Amino acid sequence: MAIDARIRELGNRHQTLDRAIDDELRRPLSDSLKLKALKRQKLKLKEEIEGLRGGSAH
């Protein structure tokens, strides 16, 4: 059960980052460094989720 809760928590954070990326892209002068950092964080979360689902945490 603890792994399922962790996956849900990470999934929520992943969605939050997705919205933040979308918001930044909608800005007239989006910050490319901020976008890169947000995308990197989102990728790390995705990898951690996949690792937990596969049975091996990172």
PDB file of N, CA, C, O and CB in Angstrom:
ATOM      1  N   MET A   1       0.811  -1.202   0.000  1.00  0.00           N
ATOM      2  CA  MET A   1       0.000   0.000   0.000  1.00  0.00           C
ATOM      3  C   MET A   1       0.853   1.263   0.000  1.00  0.00           C
ATOM      4  O   MET A   1       0.496   2.248  -0.647  1.00  0.00           O
ATOM      5  CB  MET A   1      -0.922   0.000   1.194  1.00  0.00           C
ATOM      6  N   ALA A   2       1.954   1.247   0.705  1.00  0.00           N
ATOM      7  CA  ALA A   2       2.795   2.444   0.780  1.00  0.00           C
ATOM      8  C   ALA A   2       3.335   2.832  -0.597  1.00  0.00           C
ATOM      9  O   ALA A   2       3.468   4.017  -0.904  1.00  0.00           O
ATOM     10  CB  ALA A   2       3.958   2.215   1.754  1.00  0.00           C
ATOM     11  N   ILE A   3       3.641   1.848  -1.412  1.00  0.00           N
ATOM     12  CA  ILE A   3       4.149   2.133  -2.752  1.00  0.00           C
ATOM     13  C   ILE A   3       3.055   2.780  -3.597  1.00  0.00           C
ATOM     14  O   ILE A   3       3.319   3.721  -4.346  1.00  0.00           O
ATOM     15  CB  ILE A   3       4.666   0.841  -3.430  1.00  0.00           C
ATOM     16  N   ASP A   4       1.822   2.271  -3.475  1.00  0.00           N
ATOM     17  CA  ASP A   4       0.708   2.867  -4.225  1.00  0.00           C
ATOM     18  C   ASP A   4       0.497   4.325  -3.831  1.00  0.00           C
ATOM     19  O   ASP A   4       0.252   5.174  -4.688  1.00  0.00           O
ATOM     20  CB  ASP A   4      -0.583   2.069  -3.990  1.00  0.00           C
ATOM     21  N   ALA A   5       0.591   4.608  -2.550  1.00  0.00           N
ATOM     22  CA  ALA A   5       0.423   5.989  -2.076  1.00  0.00           C
ATOM     23  C   ALA A   5       1.546   6.873  -2.618  1.00  0.00           C
ATOM     24  O   ALA A   5       1.310   8.012  -3.018  1.00  0.00           O
ATOM     25  CB  ALA A   5       0.401   6.039  -0.523  1.00  0.00           C
ATOM     26  N   ARG A   6       2.750   6.348  -2.628  1.00  0.00           N
ATOM     27  CA  ARG A   6       3.896   7.110  -3.154  1.00  0.00           C
ATOM     28  C   ARG A   6       3.718   7.387  -4.650  1.00  0.00           C
ATOM     29  O   ARG A   6       4.005   8.486  -5.124  1.00  0.00           O
ATOM     30  CB  ARG A   6       5.222   6.339  -2.908  1.00  0.00           C
ATOM     31  N   ILE A   7       3.243   6.382  -5.382  1.00  0.00           N
ATOM     32  CA  ILE A   7       3.015   6.561  -6.818  1.00  0.00           C
ATOM     33  C   ILE A   7       1.948   7.626  -7.049  1.00  0.00           C
ATOM     34  O   ILE A   7       2.095   8.461  -7.941  1.00  0.00           O
ATOM     35  CB  ILE A   7       2.595   5.225  -7.481  1.00  0.00           C
ATOM     36  N   ARG A   8       0.872   7.608  -6.254  1.00  0.00           N
ATOM     37  CA  ARG A   8      -0.174   8.628  -6.385  1.00  0.00           C
ATOM     38  C   ARG A   8       0.374  10.024  -6.084  1.00  0.00           C
ATOM     39  O   ARG A   8       0.074  10.986  -6.792  1.00  0.00           O
ATOM     40  CB  ARG A   8      -1.351   8.311  -5.446  1.00  0.00           C
ATOM     41  N   GLU A   9       1.186  10.122  -5.020  1.00  0.00           N
ATOM     42  CA  GLU A   9       1.786  11.411  -4.653  1.00  0.00           C
ATOM     43  C   GLU A   9       2.671  11.933  -5.787  1.00  0.00           C
ATOM     44  O   GLU A   9       2.592  13.104  -6.156  1.00  0.00           O
ATOM     45  CB  GLU A   9       2.612  11.276  -3.350  1.00  0.00           C
ATOM     46  N   LEU A  10       3.502  11.065  -6.326  1.00  0.00           N
ATOM     47  CA  LEU A  10       4.379  11.462  -7.424  1.00  0.00           C
ATOM     48  C   LEU A  10       3.577  11.822  -8.670  1.00  0.00           C
ATOM     49  O   LEU A  10       3.932  12.749  -9.398  1.00  0.00           O
ATOM     50  CB  LEU A  10       5.368  10.343  -7.744  1.00  0.00           C
ATOM     51  N   GLY A  11       2.497  11.087  -8.911  1.00  0.00           N
ATOM     52  CA  GLY A  11       1.628  11.392 -10.047  1.00  0.00           C
ATOM     53  C   GLY A  11       0.995  12.770  -9.918  1.00  0.00           C
ATOM     54  O   GLY A  11       0.878  13.503 -10.900  1.00  0.00           O
ATOM     55  N   ASN A  12       0.586  13.116  -8.699  1.00  0.00           N
ATOM     56  CA  ASN A  12       0.016  14.446  -8.462  1.00  0.00           C
ATOM     57  C   ASN A  12       1.056  15.534  -8.701  1.00  0.00           C
ATOM     58  O   ASN A  12       0.762  16.559  -9.317  1.00  0.00           O
ATOM     59  CB  ASN A  12      -0.536  14.549  -7.030  1.00  0.00           C
ATOM     60  N   ARG A  13       2.271  15.308  -8.212  1.00  0.00           N
ATOM     61  CA  ARG A  13       3.342  16.283  -8.428  1.00  0.00           C
ATOM     62  C   ARG A  13       3.666  16.406  -9.918  1.00  0.00           C
ATOM     63  O   ARG A  13       3.951  17.499 -10.408  1.00  0.00           O
ATOM     64  CB  ARG A  13       4.607  15.881  -7.637  1.00  0.00           C
ATOM     65  N   HIS A  14       3.620  15.282 -10.634  1.00  0.00           N
ATOM     66  CA  HIS A  14       3.869  15.260 -12.070  1.00  0.00           C
ATOM     67  C   HIS A  14       2.834  16.118 -12.790  1.00  0.00           C
ATOM     68  O   HIS A  14       3.181  16.899 -13.677  1.00  0.00           O
ATOM     69  CB  HIS A  14       3.843  13.813 -12.608  1.00  0.00           C
ATOM     70  N   GLN A  15       1.563  15.976 -12.412  1.00  0.00           N
ATOM     71  CA  GLN A  15       0.490  16.773 -13.025  1.00  0.00           C
ATOM     72  C   GLN A  15       0.659  18.255 -12.705  1.00  0.00           C
ATOM     73  O   GLN A  15       0.416  19.110 -13.557  1.00  0.00           O
ATOM     74  CB  GLN A  15      -0.890  16.284 -12.541  1.00  0.00           C
ATOM     75  N   THR A  16       1.073  18.557 -11.480  1.00  0.00           N
ATOM     76  CA  THR A  16       1.297  19.949 -11.090  1.00  0.00           C
ATOM     77  C   THR A  16       2.401  20.569 -11.942  1.00  0.00           C
ATOM     78  O   THR A  16       2.283  21.708 -12.393  1.00  0.00           O
ATOM     79  CB  THR A  16       1.658  20.043  -9.593  1.00  0.00           C
ATOM     80  N   LEU A  17       3.465  19.817 -12.156  1.00  0.00           N
ATOM     81  CA  LEU A  17       4.554  20.306 -13.004  1.00  0.00           C
ATOM     82  C   LEU A  17       4.087  20.472 -14.445  1.00  0.00           C
ATOM     83  O   LEU A  17       4.494  21.413 -15.126  1.00  0.00           O
ATOM     84  CB  LEU A  17       5.754  19.348 -12.945  1.00  0.00           C
ATOM     85  N   ASP A  18       3.246  19.571 -14.907  1.00  0.00           N
ATOM     86  CA  ASP A  18       2.708  19.666 -16.263  1.00  0.00           C
ATOM     87  C   ASP A  18       1.921  20.969 -16.428  1.00  0.00           C
ATOM     88  O   ASP A  18       2.054  21.655 -17.442  1.00  0.00           O
ATOM     89  CB  ASP A  18       1.808  18.446 -16.578  1.00  0.00           C
ATOM     90  N   ARG A  19       1.107  21.304 -15.433  1.00  0.00           N
ATOM     91  CA  ARG A  19       0.350  22.562 -15.487  1.00  0.00           C
ATOM     92  C   ARG A  19       1.288  23.764 -15.428  1.00  0.00           C
ATOM     93  O   ARG A  19       1.065  24.758 -16.119  1.00  0.00           O
ATOM     94  CB  ARG A  19      -0.668  22.630 -14.332  1.00  0.00           C
ATOM     95  N   ALA A  20       2.332  23.681 -14.611  1.00  0.00           N
ATOM     96  CA  ALA A  20       3.283  24.792 -14.512  1.00  0.00           C
ATOM     97  C   ALA A  20       4.003  25.005 -15.847  1.00  0.00           C
ATOM     98  O   ALA A  20       4.251  26.141 -16.250  1.00  0.00           O
ATOM     99  CB  ALA A  20       4.310  24.527 -13.385  1.00  0.00           C
ATOM    100  N   ILE A  21       4.333  23.920 -16.521  1.00  0.00           N
ATOM    101  CA  ILE A  21       4.978  24.015 -17.840  1.00  0.00           C
ATOM    102  C   ILE A  21       4.022  24.666 -18.834  1.00  0.00           C
ATOM    103  O   ILE A  21       4.409  25.561 -19.586  1.00  0.00           O
ATOM    104  CB  ILE A  21       5.415  22.608 -18.349  1.00  0.00           C
ATOM    105  N   ASP A  22       2.774  24.209 -18.831  1.00  0.00           N
ATOM    106  CA  ASP A  22       1.773  24.806 -19.732  1.00  0.00           C
ATOM    107  C   ASP A  22       1.603  26.292 -19.452  1.00  0.00           C
ATOM    108  O   ASP A  22       1.538  27.098 -20.381  1.00  0.00           O
ATOM    109  CB  ASP A  22       0.420  24.089 -19.587  1.00  0.00           C
ATOM    110  N   ASP A  23       1.530  26.657 -18.176  1.00  0.00           N
ATOM    111  CA  ASP A  23       1.378  28.069 -17.805  1.00  0.00           C
ATOM    112  C   ASP A  23       2.561  28.901 -18.299  1.00  0.00           C
ATOM    113  O   ASP A  23       2.390  30.004 -18.818  1.00  0.00           O
ATOM    114  CB  ASP A  23       1.238  28.209 -16.280  1.00  0.00           C
ATOM    115  N   GLU A  24       3.751  28.355 -18.128  1.00  0.00           N
ATOM    116  CA  GLU A  24       4.952  29.084 -18.560  1.00  0.00           C
ATOM    117  C   GLU A  24       4.976  29.245 -20.083  1.00  0.00           C
ATOM    118  O   GLU A  24       5.374  30.290 -20.599  1.00  0.00           O
ATOM    119  CB  GLU A  24       6.226  28.352 -18.085  1.00  0.00           C
ATOM    120  N   LEU A  25       4.549  28.206 -20.788  1.00  0.00           N
ATOM    121  CA  LEU A  25       4.529  28.279 -22.252  1.00  0.00           C
ATOM    122  C   LEU A  25       3.518  29.298 -22.764  1.00  0.00           C
ATOM    123  O   LEU A  25       3.691  29.854 -23.849  1.00  0.00           O
ATOM    124  CB  LEU A  25       4.217  26.911 -22.839  1.00  0.00           C
ATOM    125  N   ARG A  26       2.477  29.544 -22.000  1.00  0.00           N
ATOM    126  CA  ARG A  26       1.449  30.513 -22.406  1.00  0.00           C
ATOM    127  C   ARG A  26       1.884  31.958 -22.173  1.00  0.00           C
ATOM    128  O   ARG A  26       1.291  32.882 -22.730  1.00  0.00           O
ATOM    129  CB  ARG A  26       0.157  30.245 -21.652  1.00  0.00           C
ATOM    130  N   ARG A  27       2.899  32.153 -21.366  1.00  0.00           N
ATOM    131  CA  ARG A  27       3.378  33.519 -21.114  1.00  0.00           C
ATOM    132  C   ARG A  27       3.997  34.092 -22.385  1.00  0.00           C
ATOM    133  O   ARG A  27       4.636  33.370 -23.151  1.00  0.00           O
ATOM    134  CB  ARG A  27       4.411  33.539 -19.951  1.00  0.00           C
ATOM    135  N   PRO A  28       3.807  35.384 -22.604  1.00  0.00           N
ATOM    136  CA  PRO A  28       4.386  36.003 -23.811  1.00  0.00           C
ATOM    137  C   PRO A  28       5.908  35.868 -23.878  1.00  0.00           C
ATOM    138  O   PRO A  28       6.462  35.631 -24.951  1.00  0.00           O
ATOM    139  CB  PRO A  28       4.012  37.475 -23.866  1.00  0.00           C
ATOM    140  N   LEU A  29       6.569  36.012 -22.767  1.00  0.00           N
ATOM    141  CA  LEU A  29       8.031  35.883 -22.731  1.00  0.00           C
ATOM    142  C   LEU A  29       8.406  34.764 -21.760  1.00  0.00           C
ATOM    143  O   LEU A  29       8.905  35.020 -20.665  1.00  0.00           O
ATOM    144  CB  LEU A  29       8.709  37.235 -22.309  1.00  0.00           C
ATOM    145  N   SER A  30       8.161  33.540 -22.171  1.00  0.00           N
ATOM    146  CA  SER A  30       8.449  32.415 -21.280  1.00  0.00           C
ATOM    147  C   SER A  30       9.951  32.291 -21.033  1.00  0.00           C
ATOM    148  O   SER A  30      10.776  32.612 -21.889  1.00  0.00           O
ATOM    149  CB  SER A  30       7.898  31.106 -21.871  1.00  0.00           C
ATOM    150  N   ASP A  31      10.268  31.824 -19.855  1.00  0.00           N
ATOM    151  CA  ASP A  31      11.649  31.681 -19.405  1.00  0.00           C
ATOM    152  C   ASP A  31      12.155  30.284 -19.780  1.00  0.00           C
ATOM    153  O   ASP A  31      11.729  29.288 -19.196  1.00  0.00           O
ATOM    154  CB  ASP A  31      11.762  31.919 -17.865  1.00  0.00           C
ATOM    155  N   SER A  32      13.049  30.220 -20.740  1.00  0.00           N
ATOM    156  CA  SER A  32      13.528  28.928 -21.234  1.00  0.00           C
ATOM    157  C   SER A  32      14.280  28.140 -20.161  1.00  0.00           C
ATOM    158  O   SER A  32      14.207  26.911 -20.136  1.00  0.00           O
ATOM    159  CB  SER A  32      14.429  29.137 -22.440  1.00  0.00           C
ATOM    160  N   LEU A  33      14.999  28.828 -19.280  1.00  0.00           N
ATOM    161  CA  LEU A  33      15.709  28.121 -18.207  1.00  0.00           C
ATOM    162  C   LEU A  33      14.721  27.520 -17.202  1.00  0.00           C
ATOM    163  O   LEU A  33      14.916  26.407 -16.714  1.00  0.00           O
ATOM    164  CB  LEU A  33      16.685  29.077 -17.486  1.00  0.00           C
ATOM    165  N   LYS A  34      13.666  28.270 -16.903  1.00  0.00           N
ATOM    166  CA  LYS A  34      12.640  27.759 -15.990  1.00  0.00           C
ATOM    167  C   LYS A  34      11.939  26.559 -16.616  1.00  0.00           C
ATOM    168  O   LYS A  34      11.684  25.560 -15.943  1.00  0.00           O
ATOM    169  CB  LYS A  34      11.612  28.865 -15.642  1.00  0.00           C
ATOM    170  N   LEU A  35      11.627  26.660 -17.908  1.00  0.00           N
ATOM    171  CA  LEU A  35      10.986  25.541 -18.599  1.00  0.00           C
ATOM    172  C   LEU A  35      11.872  24.300 -18.576  1.00  0.00           C
ATOM    173  O   LEU A  35      11.391  23.192 -18.338  1.00  0.00           O
ATOM    174  CB  LEU A  35      10.659  25.925 -20.047  1.00  0.00           C
ATOM    175  N   LYS A  36      13.137  24.484 -18.819  1.00  0.00           N
ATOM    176  CA  LYS A  36      14.071  23.359 -18.819  1.00  0.00           C
ATOM    177  C   LYS A  36      14.121  22.697 -17.443  1.00  0.00           C
ATOM    178  O   LYS A  36      14.138  21.470 -17.342  1.00  0.00           O
ATOM    179  CB  LYS A  36      15.476  23.827 -19.235  1.00  0.00           C
ATOM    180  N   ALA A  37      14.146  23.506 -16.389  1.00  0.00           N
ATOM    181  CA  ALA A  37      14.179  22.971 -15.026  1.00  0.00           C
ATOM    182  C   ALA A  37      12.883  22.227 -14.695  1.00  0.00           C
ATOM    183  O   ALA A  37      12.918  21.153 -14.094  1.00  0.00           O
ATOM    184  CB  ALA A  37      14.412  24.105 -14.012  1.00  0.00           C
ATOM    185  N   LEU A  38      11.748  22.795 -15.085  1.00  0.00           N
ATOM    186  CA  LEU A  38      10.462  22.140 -14.829  1.00  0.00           C
ATOM    187  C   LEU A  38      10.374  20.807 -15.568  1.00  0.00           C
ATOM    188  O   LEU A  38       9.913  19.812 -15.009  1.00  0.00           O
ATOM    189  CB  LEU A  38       9.297  23.056 -15.250  1.00  0.00           C
ATOM    190  N   LYS A  39      10.814  20.790 -16.813  1.00  0.00           N
ATOM    191  CA  LYS A  39      10.773  19.561 -17.601  1.00  0.00           C
ATOM    192  C   LYS A  39      11.710  18.499 -17.022  1.00  0.00           C
ATOM    193  O   LYS A  39      11.398  17.308 -17.040  1.00  0.00           O
ATOM    194  CB  LYS A  39      11.145  19.855 -19.059  1.00  0.00           C
ATOM    195  N   ARG A  40      12.852  18.939 -16.513  1.00  0.00           N
ATOM    196  CA  ARG A  40      13.798  18.003 -15.902  1.00  0.00           C
ATOM    197  C   ARG A  40      13.182  17.372 -14.648  1.00  0.00           C
ATOM    198  O   ARG A  40      13.300  16.167 -14.427  1.00  0.00           O
ATOM    199  CB  ARG A  40      15.127  18.722 -15.549  1.00  0.00           C
ATOM    200  N   GLN A  41      12.522  18.205 -13.829  1.00  0.00           N
ATOM    201  CA  GLN A  41      11.852  17.702 -12.622  1.00  0.00           C
ATOM    202  C   GLN A  41      10.750  16.711 -12.988  1.00  0.00           C
ATOM    203  O   GLN A  41      10.599  15.666 -12.354  1.00  0.00           O
ATOM    204  CB  GLN A  41      11.262  18.871 -11.804  1.00  0.00           C
ATOM    205  N   LYS A  42       9.991  17.055 -14.014  1.00  0.00           N
ATOM    206  CA  LYS A  42       8.900  16.193 -14.464  1.00  0.00           C
ATOM    207  C   LYS A  42       9.447  14.842 -14.937  1.00  0.00           C
ATOM    208  O   LYS A  42       8.861  13.802 -14.637  1.00  0.00           O
ATOM    209  CB  LYS A  42       8.101  16.878 -15.599  1.00  0.00           C
ATOM    210  N   LEU A  43      10.537  14.849 -15.655  1.00  0.00           N
ATOM    211  CA  LEU A  43      11.155  13.611 -16.134  1.00  0.00           C
ATOM    212  C   LEU A  43      11.649  12.762 -14.965  1.00  0.00           C
ATOM    213  O   LEU A  43      11.479  11.543 -14.974  1.00  0.00           O
ATOM    214  CB  LEU A  43      12.318  13.926 -17.089  1.00  0.00           C
ATOM    215  N   LYS A  44      12.256  13.387 -13.965  1.00  0.00           N
ATOM    216  CA  LYS A  44      12.724  12.638 -12.794  1.00  0.00           C
ATOM    217  C   LYS A  44      11.568  11.958 -12.080  1.00  0.00           C
ATOM    218  O   LYS A  44      11.680  10.810 -11.650  1.00  0.00           O
ATOM    219  CB  LYS A  44      13.464  13.563 -11.824  1.00  0.00           C
ATOM    220  N   LEU A  45      10.449  12.680 -11.954  1.00  0.00           N
ATOM    221  CA  LEU A  45       9.267  12.087 -11.323  1.00  0.00           C
ATOM    222  C   LEU A  45       8.757  10.906 -12.136  1.00  0.00           C
ATOM    223  O   LEU A  45       8.415   9.863 -11.580  1.00  0.00           O
ATOM    224  CB  LEU A  45       8.158  13.135 -11.162  1.00  0.00           C
ATOM    225  N   LYS A  46       8.707  11.073 -13.444  1.00  0.00           N
ATOM    226  CA  LYS A  46       8.242   9.989 -14.318  1.00  0.00           C
ATOM    227  C   LYS A  46       9.124   8.758 -14.157  1.00  0.00           C
ATOM    228  O   LYS A  46       8.625   7.636 -14.072  1.00  0.00           O
ATOM    229  CB  LYS A  46       8.229  10.443 -15.792  1.00  0.00           C
ATOM    230  N   GLU A  47      10.431   8.970 -14.117  1.00  0.00           N
ATOM    231  CA  GLU A  47      11.356   7.847 -13.959  1.00  0.00           C
ATOM    232  C   GLU A  47      11.169   7.168 -12.607  1.00  0.00           C
ATOM    233  O   GLU A  47      11.238   5.943 -12.508  1.00  0.00           O
ATOM    234  CB  GLU A  47      12.804   8.322 -14.114  1.00  0.00           C
ATOM    235  N   GLU A  48      10.935   7.964 -11.568  1.00  0.00           N
ATOM    236  CA  GLU A  48      10.724   7.381 -10.240  1.00  0.00           C
ATOM    237  C   GLU A  48       9.423   6.579 -10.207  1.00  0.00           C
ATOM    238  O   GLU A  48       9.376   5.492  -9.632  1.00  0.00           O
ATOM    239  CB  GLU A  48      10.698   8.487  -9.161  1.00  0.00           C
ATOM    240  N   ILE A  49       8.372   7.115 -10.823  1.00  0.00           N
ATOM    241  CA  ILE A  49       7.094   6.395 -10.890  1.00  0.00           C
ATOM    242  C   ILE A  49       7.273   5.068 -11.623  1.00  0.00           C
ATOM    243  O   ILE A  49       6.816   4.024 -11.158  1.00  0.00           O
ATOM    244  CB  ILE A  49       6.015   7.256 -11.593  1.00  0.00           C
ATOM    245  N   GLU A  50       7.935   5.121 -12.764  1.00  0.00           N
ATOM    246  CA  GLU A  50       8.163   3.899 -13.538  1.00  0.00           C
ATOM    247  C   GLU A  50       8.999   2.894 -12.756  1.00  0.00           C
ATOM    248  O   GLU A  50       8.754   1.689 -12.824  1.00  0.00           O
ATOM    249  CB  GLU A  50       8.852   4.231 -14.862  1.00  0.00           C
ATOM    250  N   GLY A  51       9.983   3.387 -12.015  1.00  0.00           N
ATOM    251  CA  GLY A  51      10.802   2.505 -11.197  1.00  0.00           C
ATOM    252  C   GLY A  51       9.992   1.819 -10.109  1.00  0.00           C
ATOM    253  O   GLY A  51      10.175   0.629  -9.849  1.00  0.00           O
ATOM    254  N   LEU A  52       9.102   2.564  -9.478  1.00  0.00           N
ATOM    255  CA  LEU A  52       8.256   1.980  -8.433  1.00  0.00           C
ATOM    256  C   LEU A  52       7.280   0.973  -9.020  1.00  0.00           C
ATOM    257  O   LEU A  52       7.029  -0.075  -8.424  1.00  0.00           O
ATOM    258  CB  LEU A  52       7.490   3.078  -7.686  1.00  0.00           C
ATOM    259  N   ARG A  53       6.738   1.284 -10.170  1.00  0.00           N
ATOM    260  CA  ARG A  53       5.808   0.353 -10.799  1.00  0.00           C
ATOM    261  C   ARG A  53       6.515  -0.919 -11.244  1.00  0.00           C
ATOM    262  O   ARG A  53       5.916  -1.994 -11.259  1.00  0.00           O
ATOM    263  CB  ARG A  53       5.122   1.011 -11.989  1.00  0.00           C
ATOM    264  N   GLY A  54       7.789  -0.796 -11.607  1.00  0.00           N
ATOM    265  CA  GLY A  54       8.558  -1.951 -12.050  1.00  0.00           C
ATOM    266  C   GLY A  54       9.136  -2.747 -10.898  1.00  0.00           C
ATOM    267  O   GLY A  54       9.678  -3.832 -11.104  1.00  0.00           O
ATOM    268  N   GLY A  55       9.028  -2.216  -9.676  1.00  0.00           N
ATOM    269  CA  GLY A  55       9.521  -2.936  -8.513  1.00  0.00           C
ATOM    270  C   GLY A  55      10.911  -2.541  -8.074  1.00  0.00           C
ATOM    271  O   GLY A  55      11.446  -3.091  -7.112  1.00  0.00           O
ATOM    272  N   SER A  56      11.511  -1.565  -8.796  1.00  0.00           N
ATOM    273  CA  SER A  56      12.847  -1.133  -8.391  1.00  0.00           C
ATOM    274  C   SER A  56      12.852   0.379  -8.244  1.00  0.00           C
ATOM    275  O   SER A  56      12.759   1.107  -9.233  1.00  0.00           O
ATOM    276  CB  SER A  56      13.922  -1.592  -9.416  1.00  0.00           C
ATOM    277  N   ALA A  57      12.960   0.848  -7.012  1.00  0.00           N
ATOM    278  CA  ALA A  57      12.989   2.297  -6.751  1.00  0.00           C
ATOM    279  C   ALA A  57      14.351   2.857  -7.102  1.00  0.00           C
ATOM    280  O   ALA A  57      15.363   2.168  -6.976  1.00  0.00           O
ATOM    281  CB  ALA A  57      12.651   2.605  -5.273  1.00  0.00           C
ATOM    282  N   HIS A  58      14.381   4.127  -7.551  1.00  0.00           N
ATOM    283  CA  HIS A  58      15.656   4.793  -7.904  1.00  0.00           C
ATOM    284  C   HIS A  58      16.266   5.413  -6.704  1.00  0.00           C
ATOM    285  O   HIS A  58      17.335   6.016  -6.796  1.00  0.00           O
ATOM    286  CB  HIS A  58      15.457   5.853  -8.977  1.00  0.00           C
TER     287      HIS A  58
END
